[in-house]
């Protein structure tokens, strides 16, 4: 229910927090909502923080694994 509320309110921070903390195999149910929430969150972040925001911060907020340095390379 908390995931549904986060999606309805477009609360990307709570959504990705719940996505990481989902018990058992609940993350598999949420997987199909992740791309649309990431896109919506990215639009909101760009409008709010433009132009002074780091890529690492955006990646961590959008639920990407930023601990692995190789994944950050382009």
NORTA-V359706 format. One record per helix or strand. SS is the DSSP state (a for helix, b for strand). FROM is the first residue (numbers start at 0). TO is the last residue. Records with the same first field share a line. If there is no record, write none. Layout:
SS = FROM-TO, FROM-TO
//
This chain:
a = 1-7, 11-20, 25-48, 54-60, 68-71
//
